[in-house]
Amino acid sequence: MSYTKYGIRPELVERVKVKMKNPVMKDRVKMLLNGVTKYDLQDRTKVKKLIRTSAGILQENLTEQQEDQLIAFVIGQKIDPSNTLHLIKLWAMFR
């Protein structure tokens, strides 16, 4: 599924992709996500906290609507961080 189906703007995705090329920001986001489970990524409260913290690290100001769209996207993807196929699917979506 494409992130645009959730109302996420391609401009936001491109800005985040550029910021994630910064090794310092990338490492901070990786540390934040270290140990996250598939159950964490299905919990709306935990996903919201992860998105807000990530946005702070990347210095992105998200509106409430954008946060809701991102939360719906993450939950809708049913991501299992320990499943390589899930990670490849996400990588392909954002490359």
PyMOL Python script that loads the backbone (N, CA, C, O; Angstrom):
from pymol import cmd

cmd.read_pdbstr("""\
ATOM      1  N   MET A   1       0.827  -1.191   0.000  1.00  0.00           N
ATOM      2  CA  MET A   1       0.000   0.000   0.000  1.00  0.00           C
ATOM      3  C   MET A   1       0.860   1.238   0.000  1.00  0.00           C
ATOM      4  O   MET A   1       1.896   1.297   0.662  1.00  0.00           O
ATOM      5  N   SER A   2       0.433   2.192  -0.724  1.00  0.00           N
ATOM      6  CA  SER A   2       1.184   3.428  -0.836  1.00  0.00           C
ATOM      7  C   SER A   2       0.813   4.389   0.292  1.00  0.00           C
ATOM      8  O   SER A   2      -0.338   4.448   0.724  1.00  0.00           O
ATOM      9  N   TYR A   3       1.790   5.123   0.749  1.00  0.00           N
ATOM     10  CA  TYR A   3       1.546   6.107   1.805  1.00  0.00           C
ATOM     11  C   TYR A   3       0.616   7.219   1.346  1.00  0.00           C
ATOM     12  O   TYR A   3      -0.033   7.859   2.173  1.00  0.00           O
ATOM     13  N   THR A   4       0.540   7.460   0.039  1.00  0.00           N
ATOM     14  CA  THR A   4      -0.346   8.514  -0.454  1.00  0.00           C
ATOM     15  C   THR A   4      -1.814   8.151  -0.251  1.00  0.00           C
ATOM     16  O   THR A   4      -2.664   9.038  -0.174  1.00  0.00           O
ATOM     17  N   LYS A   5      -2.116   6.869  -0.165  1.00  0.00           N
ATOM     18  CA  LYS A   5      -3.498   6.441   0.083  1.00  0.00           C
ATOM     19  C   LYS A   5      -3.956   6.831   1.483  1.00  0.00           C
ATOM     20  O   LYS A   5      -5.154   6.866   1.765  1.00  0.00           O
ATOM     21  N   TYR A   6      -2.997   7.124   2.358  1.00  0.00           N
ATOM     22  CA  TYR A   6      -3.310   7.551   3.720  1.00  0.00           C
ATOM     23  C   TYR A   6      -3.304   9.079   3.841  1.00  0.00           C
ATOM     24  O   TYR A   6      -3.496   9.623   4.928  1.00  0.00           O
ATOM     25  N   GLY A   7      -3.084   9.756   2.724  1.00  0.00           N
ATOM     26  CA  GLY A   7      -3.086  11.215   2.731  1.00  0.00           C
ATOM     27  C   GLY A   7      -1.742  11.830   3.083  1.00  0.00           C
ATOM     28  O   GLY A   7      -1.654  13.040   3.291  1.00  0.00           O
ATOM     29  N   ILE A   8      -0.706  11.029   3.151  1.00  0.00           N
ATOM     30  CA  ILE A   8       0.631  11.532   3.486  1.00  0.00           C
ATOM     31  C   ILE A   8       1.217  12.164   2.230  1.00  0.00           C
ATOM     32  O   ILE A   8       1.270  11.545   1.167  1.00  0.00           O
ATOM     33  N   ARG A   9       1.651  13.398   2.375  1.00  0.00           N
ATOM     34  CA  ARG A   9       2.133  14.159   1.211  1.00  0.00           C
ATOM     35  C   ARG A   9       3.550  13.725   0.817  1.00  0.00           C
ATOM     36  O   ARG A   9       4.407  13.539   1.681  1.00  0.00           O
ATOM     37  N   PRO A  10       3.791  13.566  -0.479  1.00  0.00           N
ATOM     38  CA  PRO A  10       5.131  13.184  -0.954  1.00  0.00           C
ATOM     39  C   PRO A  10       6.214  14.188  -0.550  1.00  0.00           C
ATOM     40  O   PRO A  10       7.369  13.804  -0.365  1.00  0.00           O
ATOM     41  N   GLU A  11       5.856  15.469  -0.411  1.00  0.00           N
ATOM     42  CA  GLU A  11       6.836  16.484  -0.016  1.00  0.00           C
ATOM     43  C   GLU A  11       7.378  16.193   1.388  1.00  0.00           C
ATOM     44  O   GLU A  11       8.573  16.346   1.640  1.00  0.00           O
ATOM     45  N   LEU A  12       6.499  15.778   2.289  1.00  0.00           N
ATOM     46  CA  LEU A  12       6.914  15.427   3.646  1.00  0.00           C
ATOM     47  C   LEU A  12       7.860  14.234   3.605  1.00  0.00           C
ATOM     48  O   LEU A  12       8.895  14.235   4.273  1.00  0.00           O
ATOM     49  N   VAL A  13       7.513  13.232   2.837  1.00  0.00           N
ATOM     50  CA  VAL A  13       8.349  12.029   2.729  1.00  0.00           C
ATOM     51  C   VAL A  13       9.726  12.385   2.180  1.00  0.00           C
ATOM     52  O   VAL A  13      10.738  11.890   2.677  1.00  0.00           O
ATOM     53  N   GLU A  14       9.775  13.233   1.168  1.00  0.00           N
ATOM     54  CA  GLU A  14      11.058  13.627   0.572  1.00  0.00           C
ATOM     55  C   GLU A  14      11.916  14.401   1.572  1.00  0.00           C
ATOM     56  O   GLU A  14      13.125  14.178   1.649  1.00  0.00           O
ATOM     57  N   ARG A  15      11.301  15.311   2.343  1.00  0.00           N
ATOM     58  CA  ARG A  15      12.053  16.067   3.351  1.00  0.00           C
ATOM     59  C   ARG A  15      12.642  15.124   4.401  1.00  0.00           C
ATOM     60  O   ARG A  15      13.798  15.269   4.800  1.00  0.00           O
ATOM     61  N   VAL A  16      11.842  14.168   4.837  1.00  0.00           N
ATOM     62  CA  VAL A  16      12.300  13.218   5.852  1.00  0.00           C
ATOM     63  C   VAL A  16      13.422  12.348   5.279  1.00  0.00           C
ATOM     64  O   VAL A  16      14.399  12.074   5.976  1.00  0.00           O
ATOM     65  N   LYS A  17      13.300  11.916   4.042  1.00  0.00           N
ATOM     66  CA  LYS A  17      14.338  11.095   3.417  1.00  0.00           C
ATOM     67  C   LYS A  17      15.670  11.847   3.378  1.00  0.00           C
ATOM     68  O   LYS A  17      16.723  11.272   3.656  1.00  0.00           O
ATOM     69  N   VAL A  18      15.616  13.135   3.030  1.00  0.00           N
ATOM     70  CA  VAL A  18      16.836  13.941   2.981  1.00  0.00           C
ATOM     71  C   VAL A  18      17.430  14.078   4.379  1.00  0.00           C
ATOM     72  O   VAL A  18      18.642  13.949   4.552  1.00  0.00           O
ATOM     73  N   LYS A  19      16.594  14.335   5.368  1.00  0.00           N
ATOM     74  CA  LYS A  19      17.081  14.498   6.741  1.00  0.00           C
ATOM     75  C   LYS A  19      17.656  13.194   7.286  1.00  0.00           C
ATOM     76  O   LYS A  19      18.604  13.218   8.071  1.00  0.00           O
ATOM     77  N   MET A  20      17.094  12.059   6.878  1.00  0.00           N
ATOM     78  CA  MET A  20      17.588  10.765   7.352  1.00  0.00           C
ATOM     79  C   MET A  20      18.951  10.413   6.746  1.00  0.00           C
ATOM     80  O   MET A  20      19.596   9.468   7.200  1.00  0.00           O
ATOM     81  N   LYS A  21      19.391  11.150   5.741  1.00  0.00           N
ATOM     82  CA  LYS A  21      20.729  10.926   5.187  1.00  0.00           C
ATOM     83  C   LYS A  21      21.804  11.498   6.103  1.00  0.00           C
ATOM     84  O   LYS A  21      22.981  11.163   5.965  1.00  0.00           O
ATOM     85  N   ASN A  22      21.406  12.363   7.040  1.00  0.00           N
ATOM     86  CA  ASN A  22      22.331  12.894   8.035  1.00  0.00           C
ATOM     87  C   ASN A  22      22.610  11.780   9.039  1.00  0.00           C
ATOM     88  O   ASN A  22      21.686  11.315   9.707  1.00  0.00           O
ATOM     89  N   PRO A  23      23.872  11.337   9.164  1.00  0.00           N
ATOM     90  CA  PRO A  23      24.180  10.195  10.031  1.00  0.00           C
ATOM     91  C   PRO A  23      23.781  10.402  11.498  1.00  0.00           C
ATOM     92  O   PRO A  23      23.386   9.446  12.166  1.00  0.00           O
ATOM     93  N   VAL A  24      23.877  11.617  12.000  1.00  0.00           N
ATOM     94  CA  VAL A  24      23.529  11.876  13.394  1.00  0.00           C
ATOM     95  C   VAL A  24      22.031  11.671  13.612  1.00  0.00           C
ATOM     96  O   VAL A  24      21.621  11.004  14.561  1.00  0.00           O
ATOM     97  N   MET A  25      21.220  12.247  12.728  1.00  0.00           N
ATOM     98  CA  MET A  25      19.765  12.096  12.846  1.00  0.00           C
ATOM     99  C   MET A  25      19.358  10.637  12.647  1.00  0.00           C
ATOM    100  O   MET A  25      18.501  10.118  13.362  1.00  0.00           O
ATOM    101  N   LYS A  26      19.977   9.988  11.677  1.00  0.00           N
ATOM    102  CA  LYS A  26      19.666   8.590  11.394  1.00  0.00           C
ATOM    103  C   LYS A  26      19.954   7.722  12.623  1.00  0.00           C
ATOM    104  O   LYS A  26      19.147   6.865  12.981  1.00  0.00           O
ATOM    105  N   ASP A  27      21.097   7.942  13.264  1.00  0.00           N
ATOM    106  CA  ASP A  27      21.447   7.146  14.444  1.00  0.00           C
ATOM    107  C   ASP A  27      20.493   7.409  15.599  1.00  0.00           C
ATOM    108  O   ASP A  27      20.155   6.482  16.335  1.00  0.00           O
ATOM    109  N   ARG A  28      20.052   8.649  15.775  1.00  0.00           N
ATOM    110  CA  ARG A  28      19.116   8.964  16.855  1.00  0.00           C
ATOM    111  C   ARG A  28      17.769   8.281  16.623  1.00  0.00           C
ATOM    112  O   ARG A  28      17.157   7.770  17.561  1.00  0.00           O
ATOM    113  N   VAL A  29      17.311   8.276  15.370  1.00  0.00           N
ATOM    114  CA  VAL A  29      16.040   7.609  15.058  1.00  0.00           C
ATOM    115  C   VAL A  29      16.195   6.097  15.224  1.00  0.00           C
ATOM    116  O   VAL A  29      15.294   5.435  15.740  1.00  0.00           O
ATOM    117  N   LYS A  30      17.335   5.547  14.788  1.00  0.00           N
ATOM    118  CA  LYS A  30      17.571   4.108  14.947  1.00  0.00           C
ATOM    119  C   LYS A  30      17.576   3.714  16.418  1.00  0.00           C
ATOM    120  O   LYS A  30      17.036   2.669  16.779  1.00  0.00           O
ATOM    121  N   MET A  31      18.185   4.548  17.278  1.00  0.00           N
ATOM    122  CA  MET A  31      18.197   4.250  18.718  1.00  0.00           C
ATOM    123  C   MET A  31      16.779   4.288  19.283  1.00  0.00           C
ATOM    124  O   MET A  31      16.422   3.472  20.132  1.00  0.00           O
ATOM    125  N   LEU A  32      15.972   5.240  18.807  1.00  0.00           N
ATOM    126  CA  LEU A  32      14.585   5.344  19.259  1.00  0.00           C
ATOM    127  C   LEU A  32      13.809   4.075  18.912  1.00  0.00           C
ATOM    128  O   LEU A  32      13.018   3.586  19.717  1.00  0.00           O
ATOM    129  N   LEU A  33      14.038   3.552  17.725  1.00  0.00           N
ATOM    130  CA  LEU A  33      13.280   2.399  17.241  1.00  0.00           C
ATOM    131  C   LEU A  33      13.881   1.052  17.660  1.00  0.00           C
ATOM    132  O   LEU A  33      13.283   0.003  17.419  1.00  0.00           O
ATOM    133  N   ASN A  34      15.039   1.081  18.275  1.00  0.00           N
ATOM    134  CA  ASN A  34      15.686  -0.150  18.721  1.00  0.00           C
ATOM    135  C   ASN A  34      14.798  -0.853  19.754  1.00  0.00           C
ATOM    136  O   ASN A  34      14.410  -0.254  20.758  1.00  0.00           O
ATOM    137  N   GLY A  35      14.483  -2.111  19.501  1.00  0.00           N
ATOM    138  CA  GLY A  35      13.684  -2.888  20.433  1.00  0.00           C
ATOM    139  C   GLY A  35      12.182  -2.770  20.237  1.00  0.00           C
ATOM    140  O   GLY A  35      11.416  -3.359  20.999  1.00  0.00           O
ATOM    141  N   VAL A  36      11.745  -2.022  19.233  1.00  0.00           N
ATOM    142  CA  VAL A  36      10.305  -1.891  18.964  1.00  0.00           C
ATOM    143  C   VAL A  36       9.800  -3.206  18.376  1.00  0.00           C
ATOM    144  O   VAL A  36      10.444  -3.800  17.511  1.00  0.00           O
ATOM    145  N   THR A  37       8.652  -3.647  18.853  1.00  0.00           N
ATOM    146  CA  THR A  37       8.083  -4.913  18.391  1.00  0.00           C
ATOM    147  C   THR A  37       6.877  -4.666  17.498  1.00  0.00           C
ATOM    148  O   THR A  37       6.393  -3.540  17.385  1.00  0.00           O
ATOM    149  N   LYS A  38       6.396  -5.733  16.864  1.00  0.00           N
ATOM    150  CA  LYS A  38       5.208  -5.611  16.019  1.00  0.00           C
ATOM    151  C   LYS A  38       3.993  -5.218  16.854  1.00  0.00           C
ATOM    152  O   LYS A  38       3.074  -4.569  16.354  1.00  0.00           O
ATOM    153  N   TYR A  39       3.991  -5.608  18.121  1.00  0.00           N
ATOM    154  CA  TYR A  39       2.874  -5.252  19.002  1.00  0.00           C
ATOM    155  C   TYR A  39       2.911  -3.765  19.350  1.00  0.00           C
ATOM    156  O   TYR A  39       1.868  -3.121  19.466  1.00  0.00           O
ATOM    157  N   ASP A  40       4.119  -3.225  19.514  1.00  0.00           N
ATOM    158  CA  ASP A  40       4.264  -1.790  19.756  1.00  0.00           C
ATOM    159  C   ASP A  40       3.728  -0.996  18.560  1.00  0.00           C
ATOM    160  O   ASP A  40       3.116   0.059  18.727  1.00  0.00           O
ATOM    161  N   LEU A  41       3.967  -1.517  17.355  1.00  0.00           N
ATOM    162  CA  LEU A  41       3.560  -0.812  16.136  1.00  0.00           C
ATOM    163  C   LEU A  41       2.080  -0.995  15.813  1.00  0.00           C
ATOM    164  O   LEU A  41       1.597  -0.467  14.811  1.00  0.00           O
ATOM    165  N   GLN A  42       1.359  -1.731  16.645  1.00  0.00           N
ATOM    166  CA  GLN A  42      -0.090  -1.846  16.500  1.00  0.00           C
ATOM    167  C   GLN A  42      -0.816  -1.106  17.633  1.00  0.00           C
ATOM    168  O   GLN A  42      -2.046  -1.071  17.670  1.00  0.00           O
ATOM    169  N   ASP A  43      -0.054  -0.526  18.541  1.00  0.00           N
ATOM    170  CA  ASP A  43      -0.607   0.223  19.675  1.00  0.00           C
ATOM    171  C   ASP A  43      -0.607   1.703  19.320  1.00  0.00           C
ATOM    172  O   ASP A  43       0.451   2.319  19.192  1.00  0.00           O
ATOM    173  N   ARG A  44      -1.802   2.269  19.162  1.00  0.00           N
ATOM    174  CA  ARG A  44      -1.944   3.657  18.714  1.00  0.00           C
ATOM    175  C   ARG A  44      -1.162   4.639  19.594  1.00  0.00           C
ATOM    176  O   ARG A  44      -0.524   5.558  19.079  1.00  0.00           O
ATOM    177  N   THR A  45      -1.207   4.453  20.900  1.00  0.00           N
ATOM    178  CA  THR A  45      -0.522   5.358  21.827  1.00  0.00           C
ATOM    179  C   THR A  45       0.992   5.306  21.638  1.00  0.00           C
ATOM    180  O   THR A  45       1.653   6.344  21.608  1.00  0.00           O
ATOM    181  N   LYS A  46       1.536   4.109  21.513  1.00  0.00           N
ATOM    182  CA  LYS A  46       2.983   3.958  21.327  1.00  0.00           C
ATOM    183  C   LYS A  46       3.428   4.505  19.975  1.00  0.00           C
ATOM    184  O   LYS A  46       4.475   5.143  19.869  1.00  0.00           O
ATOM    185  N   VAL A  47       2.630   4.252  18.948  1.00  0.00           N
ATOM    186  CA  VAL A  47       2.968   4.756  17.612  1.00  0.00           C
ATOM    187  C   VAL A  47       2.960   6.285  17.620  1.00  0.00           C
ATOM    188  O   VAL A  47       3.842   6.914  17.036  1.00  0.00           O
ATOM    189  N   LYS A  48       1.978   6.875  18.275  1.00  0.00           N
ATOM    190  CA  LYS A  48       1.899   8.337  18.349  1.00  0.00           C
ATOM    191  C   LYS A  48       3.139   8.899  19.038  1.00  0.00           C
ATOM    192  O   LYS A  48       3.700   9.898  18.589  1.00  0.00           O
ATOM    193  N   LYS A  49       3.565   8.264  20.123  1.00  0.00           N
ATOM    194  CA  LYS A  49       4.758   8.718  20.841  1.00  0.00           C
ATOM    195  C   LYS A  49       5.996   8.585  19.962  1.00  0.00           C
ATOM    196  O   LYS A  49       6.834   9.486  19.933  1.00  0.00           O
ATOM    197  N   LEU A  50       6.117   7.469  19.247  1.00  0.00           N
ATOM    198  CA  LEU A  50       7.263   7.270  18.354  1.00  0.00           C
ATOM    199  C   LEU A  50       7.285   8.315  17.242  1.00  0.00           C
ATOM    200  O   LEU A  50       8.348   8.832  16.897  1.00  0.00           O
ATOM    201  N   ILE A  51       6.126   8.625  16.683  1.00  0.00           N
ATOM    202  CA  ILE A  51       6.050   9.607  15.604  1.00  0.00           C
ATOM    203  C   ILE A  51       6.415  10.997  16.121  1.00  0.00           C
ATOM    204  O   ILE A  51       7.171  11.723  15.476  1.00  0.00           O
ATOM    205  N   ARG A  52       5.887  11.361  17.268  1.00  0.00           N
ATOM    206  CA  ARG A  52       6.190  12.685  17.831  1.00  0.00           C
ATOM    207  C   ARG A  52       7.673  12.816  18.166  1.00  0.00           C
ATOM    208  O   ARG A  52       8.284  13.851  17.899  1.00  0.00           O
ATOM    209  N   THR A  53       8.246  11.774  18.746  1.00  0.00           N
ATOM    210  CA  THR A  53       9.663  11.820  19.094  1.00  0.00           C
ATOM    211  C   THR A  53      10.524  11.872  17.835  1.00  0.00           C
ATOM    212  O   THR A  53      11.498  12.622  17.780  1.00  0.00           O
ATOM    213  N   SER A  54      10.172  11.083  16.834  1.00  0.00           N
ATOM    214  CA  SER A  54      10.907  11.087  15.566  1.00  0.00           C
ATOM    215  C   SER A  54      10.816  12.450  14.890  1.00  0.00           C
ATOM    216  O   SER A  54      11.807  12.956  14.362  1.00  0.00           O
ATOM    217  N   ALA A  55       9.642  13.032  14.908  1.00  0.00           N
ATOM    218  CA  ALA A  55       9.455  14.355  14.307  1.00  0.00           C
ATOM    219  C   ALA A  55      10.317  15.388  15.034  1.00  0.00           C
ATOM    220  O   ALA A  55      10.870  16.290  14.404  1.00  0.00           O
ATOM    221  N   GLY A  56      10.431  15.263  16.332  1.00  0.00           N
ATOM    222  CA  GLY A  56      11.283  16.174  17.098  1.00  0.00           C
ATOM    223  C   GLY A  56      12.742  16.017  16.727  1.00  0.00           C
ATOM    224  O   GLY A  56      13.456  17.006  16.564  1.00  0.00           O
ATOM    225  N   ILE A  57      13.186  14.786  16.593  1.00  0.00           N
ATOM    226  CA  ILE A  57      14.569  14.514  16.205  1.00  0.00           C
ATOM    227  C   ILE A  57      14.853  15.113  14.830  1.00  0.00           C
ATOM    228  O   ILE A  57      15.907  15.710  14.608  1.00  0.00           O
ATOM    229  N   LEU A  58      13.905  14.949  13.916  1.00  0.00           N
ATOM    230  CA  LEU A  58      14.081  15.418  12.535  1.00  0.00           C
ATOM    231  C   LEU A  58      13.669  16.881  12.353  1.00  0.00           C
ATOM    232  O   LEU A  58      13.749  17.417  11.248  1.00  0.00           O
ATOM    233  N   GLN A  59      13.233  17.517  13.424  1.00  0.00           N
ATOM    234  CA  GLN A  59      12.808  18.923  13.404  1.00  0.00           C
ATOM    235  C   GLN A  59      11.704  19.161  12.372  1.00  0.00           C
ATOM    236  O   GLN A  59      11.740  20.120  11.601  1.00  0.00           O
ATOM    237  N   GLU A  60      10.735  18.268  12.385  1.00  0.00           N
ATOM    238  CA  GLU A  60       9.558  18.384  11.523  1.00  0.00           C
ATOM    239  C   GLU A  60       8.368  18.775  12.387  1.00  0.00           C
ATOM    240  O   GLU A  60       8.079  18.107  13.380  1.00  0.00           O
ATOM    241  N   ASN A  61       7.685  19.836  12.026  1.00  0.00           N
ATOM    242  CA  ASN A  61       6.473  20.235  12.734  1.00  0.00           C
ATOM    243  C   ASN A  61       5.285  19.581  12.040  1.00  0.00           C
ATOM    244  O   ASN A  61       4.953  19.920  10.904  1.00  0.00           O
ATOM    245  N   LEU A  62       4.650  18.644  12.731  1.00  0.00           N
ATOM    246  CA  LEU A  62       3.518  17.928  12.152  1.00  0.00           C
ATOM    247  C   LEU A  62       2.218  18.473  12.722  1.00  0.00           C
ATOM    248  O   LEU A  62       2.119  18.773  13.911  1.00  0.00           O
ATOM    249  N   THR A  63       1.234  18.594  11.858  1.00  0.00           N
ATOM    250  CA  THR A  63      -0.093  18.967  12.324  1.00  0.00           C
ATOM    251  C   THR A  63      -0.756  17.739  12.932  1.00  0.00           C
ATOM    252  O   THR A  63      -0.279  16.619  12.754  1.00  0.00           O
ATOM    253  N   GLU A  64      -1.841  17.945  13.640  1.00  0.00           N
ATOM    254  CA  GLU A  64      -2.597  16.828  14.223  1.00  0.00           C
ATOM    255  C   GLU A  64      -3.072  15.879  13.119  1.00  0.00           C
ATOM    256  O   GLU A  64      -3.059  14.659  13.283  1.00  0.00           O
ATOM    257  N   GLN A  65      -3.489  16.459  11.999  1.00  0.00           N
ATOM    258  CA  GLN A  65      -3.959  15.645  10.871  1.00  0.00           C
ATOM    259  C   GLN A  65      -2.822  14.791  10.303  1.00  0.00           C
ATOM    260  O   GLN A  65      -3.017  13.613  10.005  1.00  0.00           O
ATOM    261  N   GLN A  66      -1.643  15.383  10.156  1.00  0.00           N
ATOM    262  CA  GLN A  66      -0.502  14.623   9.645  1.00  0.00           C
ATOM    263  C   GLN A  66      -0.132  13.490  10.600  1.00  0.00           C
ATOM    264  O   GLN A  66       0.175  12.379  10.166  1.00  0.00           O
ATOM    265  N   GLU A  67      -0.163  13.778  11.904  1.00  0.00           N
ATOM    266  CA  GLU A  67       0.117  12.722  12.888  1.00  0.00           C
ATOM    267  C   GLU A  67      -0.877  11.578  12.747  1.00  0.00           C
ATOM    268  O   GLU A  67      -0.491  10.409  12.742  1.00  0.00           O
ATOM    269  N   ASP A  68      -2.155  11.916  12.633  1.00  0.00           N
ATOM    270  CA  ASP A  68      -3.188  10.882  12.493  1.00  0.00           C
ATOM    271  C   ASP A  68      -2.987  10.056  11.224  1.00  0.00           C
ATOM    272  O   ASP A  68      -3.184   8.841  11.235  1.00  0.00           O
ATOM    273  N   GLN A  69      -2.594  10.715  10.129  1.00  0.00           N
ATOM    274  CA  GLN A  69      -2.345  10.005   8.877  1.00  0.00           C
ATOM    275  C   GLN A  69      -1.162   9.038   9.030  1.00  0.00           C
ATOM    276  O   GLN A  69      -1.214   7.899   8.565  1.00  0.00           O
ATOM    277  N   LEU A  70      -0.101   9.508   9.687  1.00  0.00           N
ATOM    278  CA  LEU A  70       1.075   8.660   9.888  1.00  0.00           C
ATOM    279  C   LEU A  70       0.757   7.483  10.810  1.00  0.00           C
ATOM    280  O   LEU A  70       1.214   6.365  10.574  1.00  0.00           O
ATOM    281  N   ILE A  71      -0.020   7.735  11.848  1.00  0.00           N
ATOM    282  CA  ILE A  71      -0.418   6.658  12.763  1.00  0.00           C
ATOM    283  C   ILE A  71      -1.231   5.613  12.013  1.00  0.00           C
ATOM    284  O   ILE A  71      -0.987   4.414  12.147  1.00  0.00           O
ATOM    285  N   ALA A  72      -2.202   6.072  11.221  1.00  0.00           N
ATOM    286  CA  ALA A  72      -3.032   5.145  10.446  1.00  0.00           C
ATOM    287  C   ALA A  72      -2.176   4.335   9.474  1.00  0.00           C
ATOM    288  O   ALA A  72      -2.417   3.144   9.277  1.00  0.00           O
ATOM    289  N   PHE A  73      -1.182   4.976   8.869  1.00  0.00           N
ATOM    290  CA  PHE A  73      -0.296   4.292   7.938  1.00  0.00           C
ATOM    291  C   PHE A  73       0.493   3.190   8.641  1.00  0.00           C
ATOM    292  O   PHE A  73       0.530   2.052   8.173  1.00  0.00           O
ATOM    293  N   VAL A  74       1.121   3.529   9.764  1.00  0.00           N
ATOM    294  CA  VAL A  74       1.948   2.555  10.481  1.00  0.00           C
ATOM    295  C   VAL A  74       1.102   1.370  10.940  1.00  0.00           C
ATOM    296  O   VAL A  74       1.495   0.216  10.771  1.00  0.00           O
ATOM    297  N   ILE A  75      -0.045   1.658  11.514  1.00  0.00           N
ATOM    298  CA  ILE A  75      -0.909   0.577  11.992  1.00  0.00           C
ATOM    299  C   ILE A  75      -1.438  -0.249  10.813  1.00  0.00           C
ATOM    300  O   ILE A  75      -1.533  -1.473  10.903  1.00  0.00           O
ATOM    301  N   GLY A  76      -1.776   0.417   9.717  1.00  0.00           N
ATOM    302  CA  GLY A  76      -2.315  -0.271   8.544  1.00  0.00           C
ATOM    303  C   GLY A  76      -1.321  -1.184   7.852  1.00  0.00           C
ATOM    304  O   GLY A  76      -1.719  -2.136   7.180  1.00  0.00           O
ATOM    305  N   GLN A  77      -0.034  -0.911   8.004  1.00  0.00           N
ATOM    306  CA  GLN A  77       0.986  -1.740   7.353  1.00  0.00           C
ATOM    307  C   GLN A  77       1.252  -3.034   8.097  1.00  0.00           C
ATOM    308  O   GLN A  77       1.838  -3.958   7.532  1.00  0.00           O
ATOM    309  N   LYS A  78       0.830  -3.122   9.363  1.00  0.00           N
ATOM    310  CA  LYS A  78       1.053  -4.324  10.183  1.00  0.00           C
ATOM    311  C   LYS A  78       2.522  -4.768  10.124  1.00  0.00           C
ATOM    312  O   LYS A  78       2.839  -5.920   9.825  1.00  0.00           O
ATOM    313  N   ILE A  79       3.395  -3.813  10.419  1.00  0.00           N
ATOM    314  CA  ILE A  79       4.839  -4.020  10.306  1.00  0.00           C
ATOM    315  C   ILE A  79       5.347  -4.909  11.436  1.00  0.00           C
ATOM    316  O   ILE A  79       5.012  -4.715  12.605  1.00  0.00           O
ATOM    317  N   ASP A  80       6.160  -5.882  11.058  1.00  0.00           N
ATOM    318  CA  ASP A  80       6.884  -6.700  12.024  1.00  0.00           C
ATOM    319  C   ASP A  80       8.372  -6.405  11.801  1.00  0.00           C
ATOM    320  O   ASP A  80       8.947  -6.868  10.816  1.00  0.00           O
ATOM    321  N   PRO A  81       9.001  -5.640  12.704  1.00  0.00           N
ATOM    322  CA  PRO A  81      10.402  -5.253  12.499  1.00  0.00           C
ATOM    323  C   PRO A  81      11.375  -6.427  12.439  1.00  0.00           C
ATOM    324  O   PRO A  81      12.498  -6.270  11.962  1.00  0.00           O
ATOM    325  N   SER A  82      10.964  -7.594  12.913  1.00  0.00           N
ATOM    326  CA  SER A  82      11.854  -8.750  12.856  1.00  0.00           C
ATOM    327  C   SER A  82      11.641  -9.581  11.589  1.00  0.00           C
ATOM    328  O   SER A  82      12.321 -10.587  11.385  1.00  0.00           O
ATOM    329  N   ASN A  83      10.704  -9.166  10.744  1.00  0.00           N
ATOM    330  CA  ASN A  83      10.423  -9.879   9.505  1.00  0.00           C
ATOM    331  C   ASN A  83      11.099  -9.149   8.342  1.00  0.00           C
ATOM    332  O   ASN A  83      10.717  -8.032   7.993  1.00  0.00           O
ATOM    333  N   THR A  84      12.090  -9.782   7.760  1.00  0.00           N
ATOM    334  CA  THR A  84      12.859  -9.158   6.685  1.00  0.00           C
ATOM    335  C   THR A  84      11.979  -8.764   5.500  1.00  0.00           C
ATOM    336  O   THR A  84      12.208  -7.723   4.885  1.00  0.00           O
ATOM    337  N   LEU A  85      10.986  -9.573   5.173  1.00  0.00           N
ATOM    338  CA  LEU A  85      10.109  -9.259   4.036  1.00  0.00           C
ATOM    339  C   LEU A  85       9.325  -7.962   4.281  1.00  0.00           C
ATOM    340  O   LEU A  85       9.116  -7.183   3.352  1.00  0.00           O
ATOM    341  N   HIS A  86       8.895  -7.731   5.510  1.00  0.00           N
ATOM    342  CA  HIS A  86       8.187  -6.488   5.842  1.00  0.00           C
ATOM    343  C   HIS A  86       9.120  -5.289   5.648  1.00  0.00           C
ATOM    344  O   HIS A  86       8.716  -4.256   5.115  1.00  0.00           O
ATOM    345  N   LEU A  87      10.360  -5.442   6.085  1.00  0.00           N
ATOM    346  CA  LEU A  87      11.312  -4.349   5.970  1.00  0.00           C
ATOM    347  C   LEU A  87      11.666  -4.058   4.509  1.00  0.00           C
ATOM    348  O   LEU A  87      11.832  -2.900   4.127  1.00  0.00           O
ATOM    349  N   ILE A  88      11.780  -5.098   3.706  1.00  0.00           N
ATOM    350  CA  ILE A  88      12.046  -4.911   2.275  1.00  0.00           C
ATOM    351  C   ILE A  88      10.882  -4.206   1.605  1.00  0.00           C
ATOM    352  O   ILE A  88      11.085  -3.339   0.756  1.00  0.00           O
ATOM    353  N   LYS A  89       9.663  -4.570   1.979  1.00  0.00           N
ATOM    354  CA  LYS A  89       8.462  -3.930   1.425  1.00  0.00           C
ATOM    355  C   LYS A  89       8.458  -2.436   1.745  1.00  0.00           C
ATOM    356  O   LYS A  89       8.158  -1.609   0.883  1.00  0.00           O
ATOM    357  N   LEU A  90       8.792  -2.101   2.984  1.00  0.00           N
ATOM    358  CA  LEU A  90       8.837  -0.688   3.366  1.00  0.00           C
ATOM    359  C   LEU A  90       9.964   0.042   2.637  1.00  0.00           C
ATOM    360  O   LEU A  90       9.783   1.164   2.163  1.00  0.00           O
ATOM    361  N   TRP A  91      11.109  -0.594   2.555  1.00  0.00           N
ATOM    362  CA  TRP A  91      12.234   0.024   1.865  1.00  0.00           C
ATOM    363  C   TRP A  91      11.861   0.331   0.414  1.00  0.00           C
ATOM    364  O   TRP A  91      12.158   1.413  -0.093  1.00  0.00           O
ATOM    365  N   ALA A  92      11.214  -0.618  -0.245  1.00  0.00           N
ATOM    366  CA  ALA A  92      10.815  -0.432  -1.637  1.00  0.00           C
ATOM    367  C   ALA A  92       9.799   0.715  -1.782  1.00  0.00           C
ATOM    368  O   ALA A  92       9.797   1.430  -2.785  1.00  0.00           O
ATOM    369  N   MET A  93       8.951   0.875  -0.782  1.00  0.00           N
ATOM    370  CA  MET A  93       7.934   1.912  -0.830  1.00  0.00           C
ATOM    371  C   MET A  93       8.563   3.311  -0.744  1.00  0.00           C
ATOM    372  O   MET A  93       8.038   4.259  -1.326  1.00  0.00           O
ATOM    373  N   PHE A  94       9.673   3.442  -0.028  1.00  0.00           N
ATOM    374  CA  PHE A  94      10.241   4.764   0.233  1.00  0.00           C
ATOM    375  C   PHE A  94      11.569   5.028  -0.469  1.00  0.00           C
ATOM    376  O   PHE A  94      12.211   6.044  -0.200  1.00  0.00           O
ATOM    377  N   ARG A  95      11.986   4.153  -1.345  1.00  0.00           N
ATOM    378  CA  ARG A  95      13.285   4.397  -2.000  1.00  0.00           C
ATOM    379  C   ARG A  95      13.216   5.447  -3.052  1.00  0.00           C
ATOM    380  O   ARG A  95      14.227   5.755  -3.683  1.00  0.00           O
TER     381      ARG A  95
END
""", "prot")
cmd.dss("prot")
cmd.show_as("cartoon", "prot")
cmd.util.cbc("prot")
cmd.orient("prot")
